[in-house]
Amino acid sequence: MKLTKDSWRKAIVNPVYFAQEFLEIELHQGQSQWLKNSTKMENALHTGNRWGKSFVQAIKFLQRCLFKIRKIQYEGKYSAVNVSITMDQAQIVFYHLLGLINRNKYIQALVKDVLLTPFPHIIFGNGSVFWSRSTQNSGEYLLGHDFDFVNFDEVAYEPNPEYVIEQVLMMRLADREGILDYTSTPKGKNWFYHKCLKLQQNPNWGYVQNGSCLQNHFIS
């Protein structure tokens, strides 16, 4: 694809267009729906295994880091992080993100560095930084940082979700009115289940999307 000024402008406001035209990815319907609608302050994606949660979040991270998607009054550095109960889980999106970057030579040119220490992170030429970090020890490794966008991967399996989210993650987002995504497979009627119900009751603040792995026609 020949990238023009108009195509770059469209990619800023349309993540589905960005995925299809810049990354040449065919999204399934549920993934397109998520990218279009998960723009509230809190967004929850509650699906079965193999739906493609980590992959679609990598697309969302890439578009937001490249174009610094946030409220216009905030300037300076842009910081985004994928967190999970283990570093192994948190790094899944990190490696998906590296794969996406390698799909487009123009996007490769916009990446300044990829580092694995002290935590895996990608530094973009515009100053944006994407991190992968764990929530172990009640979010100890997130303290002292602020973020524009956070995704909590497999949040249903977090043993101390209320503290980590309300006392750690929310505080890291408050200064920039950043957004918080929750992505997870189901685990009964636990904290995440009730959180989804609350967000559904307040659509001005939150967005909730459920999905079966059957939506993903790329798997057998």
Secondary structure as GFF3:
##gff-version 3
##sequence-region A 1 220
A	DSSP	alpha_helix	5	13	.	.	.	ID=ss1
A	DSSP	alpha_helix	15	17	.	.	.	ID=ss2
A	DSSP	pi_helix	18	22	.	.	.	ID=ss3
A	DSSP	alpha_helix	29	37	.	.	.	ID=ss4
A	DSSP	beta_strand	42	47	.	.	.	ID=ss5
A	DSSP	alpha_helix	53	67	.	.	.	ID=ss6
A	DSSP	beta_strand	79	84	.	.	.	ID=ss7
A	DSSP	alpha_helix	87	101	.	.	.	ID=ss8
A	DSSP	alpha_helix	105	108	.	.	.	ID=ss9
A	DSSP	beta_strand	111	115	.	.	.	ID=ss10
A	DSSP	beta_strand	121	124	.	.	.	ID=ss11
A	DSSP	beta_strand	129	134	.	.	.	ID=ss12
A	DSSP	alpha_helix	136	139	.	.	.	ID=ss13
A	DSSP	three_ten_helix	140	142	.	.	.	ID=ss14
A	DSSP	beta_strand	149	153	.	.	.	ID=ss15
A	DSSP	three_ten_helix	155	157	.	.	.	ID=ss16
A	DSSP	alpha_helix	161	163	.	.	.	ID=ss17
A	DSSP	pi_helix	164	169	.	.	.	ID=ss18
A	DSSP	alpha_helix	170	174	.	.	.	ID=ss19
A	DSSP	beta_strand	179	184	.	.	.	ID=ss20
A	DSSP	alpha_helix	191	200	.	.	.	ID=ss21
A	DSSP	beta_strand	206	211	.	.	.	ID=ss22
A	DSSP	three_ten_helix	213	215	.	.	.	ID=ss23
###
